[in-house]
């Protein structure tokens, strides 16, 4: 059960910790201080489902990382790559199809993930992060990201292979079977992603929204009057040594800004932050293992990608204001980890 899953469950150990130690007045004060300080850009179209919001958020995270890295992204350091390795390691056929057919290699999960990884790096090639093709690639990585977190592809991928194709593949000779199967499933995987991108996510309207968020980010870093001006992204998407306590976790980034090191969550939400968002970033801070996790931070913060606003608060102040009964961050961390163990 992940941090976000535990936050949704009032009976989870994580929620029980906040129920017992939360200082509501201080939590409200810190939440107000972390809200966007600038107007939020509304979504430019009506999505087909709530899942679209999550894809906008994840794809934007990837593209901010890409842009902050000088329009470079190391695939091996991404959650998408971890998802691909996981599928290959366990030989897990994600889509629930064709299990009744005894045809070697005809397990589409791995092939679909390989297809998505090819799309994911195709246009992450040095072009601007706001380019629609870069957004197309980042969305393929976001689909893979979702597999890592849920073990499921979008429903569109759960599609039966036509019986005539099963019959055709079944008649192949052994030496050509794997090659032809891979070629066929690669085509299917890329076709299904294109259909999902255009029909389920919104195609150009979806890309336009993300493109505008990347333009906001670039301006936020570039101009002195903005809160993110001259910020440096020193850590991206790192897991934590204590992640096993919550079923896996990876935070967005650590930003160096005016000699502060800020553990940061990137939010694309249109609505104001909720208490759950603050619980989430506090949980990341308390899950840190100072001995084994190779990063340090002084503050926790939120980058609001729909406004370019960057708000942060020293971790000592956060713990002192939002939780009662603790004399230090380390004491709060010890009790927090004890709740999860």
C-alpha positions in Angstrom: 0.0 0.0 0.0 1.6 3.3 -1.1 1.6 6.6 0.7 -1.3 7.9 -1.3 -3.2 4.7 -0.8 -2.6 4.8 2.9 -3.8 8.4 3.1 -7.1 7.3 1.5 -7.6 4.6 4.2 -8.5 6.1 7.6 -7.5 2.8 9.2 -4.0 2.7 7.8 -1.0 3.2 10.1 0.0 6.3 8.3 -3.4 8.0 8.7 -3.5 6.8 12.3 -0.2 8.7 12.9 -1.7 11.9 11.7 -5.0 11.4 13.6 -3.1 11.0 16.8 -0.4 13.7 16.4 -1.9 16.3 14.1 -2.2 19.9 15.2 -5.1 21.1 13.1 -4.6 24.8 13.6 -0.9 24.5 12.6 -1.7 22.2 9.7 -4.2 24.8 8.4 -1.6 27.5 8.7 1.1 25.6 6.8 -1.4 24.5 4.2 -2.4 28.1 3.6 1.3 29.1 3.3 1.9 26.4 0.6 -1.0 27.4 -1.6 -0.3 28.9 -5.0 0.5 32.6 -4.8 -0.5 33.3 -8.4 -3.6 32.6 -10.4 -4.0 29.0 -11.6 -4.2 28.2 -15.3 -7.5 26.3 -15.9 -7.6 23.2 -18.0 -8.4 24.2 -21.6 -10.8 21.3 -22.3 -13.1 18.8 -20.6 -11.3 15.5 -20.1 -13.1 12.2 -20.9 -12.3 10.9 -17.4 -10.6 11.7 -14.2 -7.6 9.5 -15.2 -6.6 12.3 -17.6 -5.7 14.6 -14.8 -3.2 12.0 -13.5 -1.6 11.6 -16.9 -1.3 15.4 -17.3 0.5 15.5 -13.9 2.9 12.6 -14.6 3.7 13.6 -18.1 4.4 17.2 -16.9 6.7 15.8 -14.2 8.7 13.9 -16.8 9.0 17.0 -19.0 10.0 19.3 -16.2 12.7 16.8 -15.3 13.7 16.7 -19.0 13.8 20.4 -19.3 15.6 21.0 -16.1 18.2 18.5 -17.2 19.0 20.5 -20.3 16.5 18.7 -22.5 18.0 15.4 -21.6 16.5 12.4 -19.8 18.3 9.2 -18.8 15.7 6.5 -19.3 17.5 4.1 -16.9 16.8 6.6 -14.0 13.1 6.7 -14.5 10.2 4.9 -12.9 9.1 3.9 -16.4 12.4 1.9 -16.8 11.8 0.3 -13.4 8.3 -0.8 -14.6 9.8 -2.3 -17.8 12.5 -4.2 -15.8 9.8 -5.5 -13.4 7.7 -6.9 -16.3 10.7 -8.5 -17.9 12.1 -9.9 -14.6 8.8 -11.6 -13.7 7.8 -12.4 -17.4 4.4 -11.0 -16.5 1.8 -10.7 -19.3 -0.1 -7.6 -18.3 -3.2 -7.8 -20.4 -5.5 -10.5 -19.3 -5.8 -12.2 -22.7 -5.0 -15.4 -24.7 -4.0 -17.4 -21.6 -5.9 -20.4 -23.1 -3.6 -20.6 -26.1 -0.4 -22.6 -25.9 1.6 -20.4 -28.2 5.2 -19.6 -27.0 6.1 -15.9 -26.8 2.5 -14.7 -27.2 2.4 -12.7 -24.0 1.7 -9.1 -24.9 2.5 -7.4 -21.6 6.3 -7.3 -22.1 6.0 -6.4 -25.8 3.5 -3.6 -25.1 5.9 -2.2 -22.5 8.8 -2.4 -24.9 6.7 -0.5 -27.5 5.9 2.1 -25.0 9.5 2.5 -24.0 10.5 3.0 -27.7 7.8 5.7 -28.0 8.8 7.2 -24.7 12.4 7.9 -25.8 11.6 8.6 -29.5 11.0 12.4 -29.1 12.8 13.0 -25.8 15.7 13.8 -28.1 16.8 17.4 -27.3 13.8 19.2 -28.7 11.9 21.7 -26.4 9.9 20.1 -23.6 6.8 22.0 -24.8 6.9 20.4 -28.2 3.8 18.2 -28.9 5.9 15.2 -29.9 7.9 15.4 -26.7 4.6 15.4 -24.9 3.5 12.3 -26.8 6.7 10.5 -25.7 6.4 11.7 -22.1 2.8 10.3 -22.0 4.1 6.9 -23.1 6.5 7.1 -20.1 3.5 8.1 -17.9 1.6 5.0 -19.0 4.6 2.9 -18.0 4.8 4.8 -14.7 1.2 3.8 -14.0 2.0 0.2 -14.6 4.8 0.4 -12.0 2.3 1.8 -9.4 -0.8 -0.2 -10.2 0.4 -3.2 -12.4 -2.3 -2.3 -14.9 -2.2 -0.8 -18.3 -5.2 1.5 -19.4 -8.3 -0.5 -20.2 -7.9 0.1 -23.9 -4.9 -2.2 -23.9 -6.9 -5.1 -22.6 -8.0 -6.1 -26.1 -8.4 -9.7 -27.4 -6.1 -10.6 -30.3 -8.3 -11.7 -33.3 -8.7 -15.4 -33.7 -7.4 -15.4 -37.2 -4.1 -13.9 -35.9 -3.9 -16.6 -33.3 -4.4 -19.2 -36.0 -1.8 -17.5 -38.3 0.8 -17.3 -35.5 0.1 -20.9 -34.4 1.0 -22.2 -37.9 4.4 -20.5 -37.9 7.6 -22.5 -37.8 9.6 -22.3 -34.6 12.4 -20.2 -36.0 10.1 -17.4 -37.2 7.5 -17.6 -34.4 9.2 -15.3 -31.9 10.2 -12.7 -34.5 6.8 -12.5 -36.1 5.1 -12.4 -32.7 7.2 -9.6 -31.5 6.7 -7.6 -34.7 2.9 -8.1 -34.6 2.5 -7.2 -30.9 4.8 -4.2 -31.3 2.5 -2.8 -34.0 -0.5 -3.5 -31.8 1.0 -1.8 -28.8 1.9 1.4 -30.7 -1.5 1.5 -32.4 -3.3 1.1 -29.0 -1.2 3.9 -27.5 -1.9 6.2 -30.3 -5.6 5.5 -30.0 -5.5 6.0 -26.2 -3.6 9.3 -26.6 -6.0 10.7 -29.1 -9.4 9.3 -28.0 -9.0 8.9 -24.2 -6.6 11.7 -23.2 -7.6 14.3 -25.7 -4.9 14.4 -28.4 -3.9 17.9 -29.3 -6.1 19.5 -26.6 -4.3 17.4 -24.0 -0.9 18.3 -25.5 -1.7 22.0 -25.7 -2.5 22.0 -21.9 0.8 20.4 -21.0 2.7 22.6 -23.4 1.4 25.7 -21.7 2.5 24.2 -18.3 6.0 23.8 -19.6 6.0 27.4 -20.9 5.0 28.5 -17.4 7.8 26.5 -15.9 10.4 27.9 -18.2 9.3 31.4 -17.4 9.2 30.7 -13.7 12.9 29.6 -13.8 14.0 32.4 -16.1 12.7 35.7 -14.7 13.9 37.2 -11.4 10.4 38.3 -10.2 9.3 34.6 -10.1 9.6 32.4 -7.0 11.4 29.6 -8.9 14.0 31.9 -10.4 17.5 30.4 -10.7 16.5 27.2 -9.0 18.5 24.1 -9.5 17.0 20.6 -9.5 19.6 18.5 -7.7 17.6 15.2 -7.2 14.8 13.8 -9.3 12.3 10.9 -8.7 14.3 9.1 -6.1 13.0 6.2 -4.0 13.6 6.0 -0.3 15.3 3.3 1.8 12.2 3.1 4.0 9.8 2.7 1.0 9.1 -1.0 2.0 7.1 0.3 5.0 4.5 1.9 2.7 4.7 -0.4 -0.3 7.0 1.8 -2.4 7.5 5.5 -2.7 9.3 8.0 -4.9 9.3 11.8 -4.3 9.4 14.3 -7.2 12.5 16.2 -6.6 14.9 18.2 -4.4 15.3 21.8 -5.5 18.3 24.0 -4.4 17.1 27.6 -4.0 18.9 30.4 -2.2 21.0 28.0 -0.3 18.0 26.0 0.8 17.5 22.3 -0.2 13.7 21.8 -0.7 12.1 18.4 -0.8 9.4 19.3 -3.5 6.2 17.9 -4.7 5.1 19.0 -8.2 1.3 19.6 -8.4 -0.8 20.2 -11.5 -4.1 20.4 -9.6 -6.6 23.0 -10.6 -8.1 23.2 -7.1 -6.4 24.5 -4.0 -4.2 22.1 -2.0 -5.9 19.7 0.4 -4.7 18.4 3.7 -3.8 15.1 2.0 -1.3 16.9 -0.1 0.5 18.2 3.0 0.2 14.8 4.7 1.9 13.3 1.6 4.9 15.6 1.5 5.4 15.4 5.3 5.3 11.6 5.0 8.1 11.7 2.4 10.1 13.9 4.7 9.6 11.5 7.7 10.3 8.4 5.6 13.8 9.6 4.8 16.6 7.5 6.2 19.4 10.0 6.8 22.0 7.2 6.9 21.1 5.5 3.6 19.2 8.0 1.4 21.9 10.1 -0.4 20.3 13.5 -0.2 19.7 16.2 2.4 16.9 18.8 2.6 16.2 21.8 4.8 12.6 22.5 3.7 9.6 21.0 2.1 7.7 22.7 -0.7 5.2 22.6 -3.5 5.8 23.7 -7.1 2.4 24.6 -8.6 2.8 23.9 -12.3 -0.4 25.7 -13.3 0.8 29.0 -11.9 4.6 28.8 -11.7 4.3 29.4 -7.9 6.9 27.8 -5.6 6.1 27.7 -1.9 8.2 26.1 0.8 8.6 26.0 4.6 11.6 24.8 6.8 11.1 21.2 7.9 11.6 22.1 11.6 8.8 24.7 11.4 6.5 22.2 9.6 7.0 19.6 12.2 6.6 22.1 15.1 3.4 23.6 13.6 1.6 20.6 12.2 2.4 17.9 14.8 2.2 18.1 18.6 4.3 16.3 21.2 7.7 16.3 19.3 10.9 18.2 20.2 12.6 17.6 16.9 12.3 16.3 13.4 14.2 13.1 14.3 11.8 12.4 17.2 8.8 12.8 14.9 10.6 10.5 12.4 11.2 7.8 14.9 7.6 7.7 16.1 6.3 7.9 12.5 8.5 4.9 11.4 7.4 3.0 14.5 3.7 3.4 13.4 4.5 2.0 10.0 6.6 -0.9 11.2 
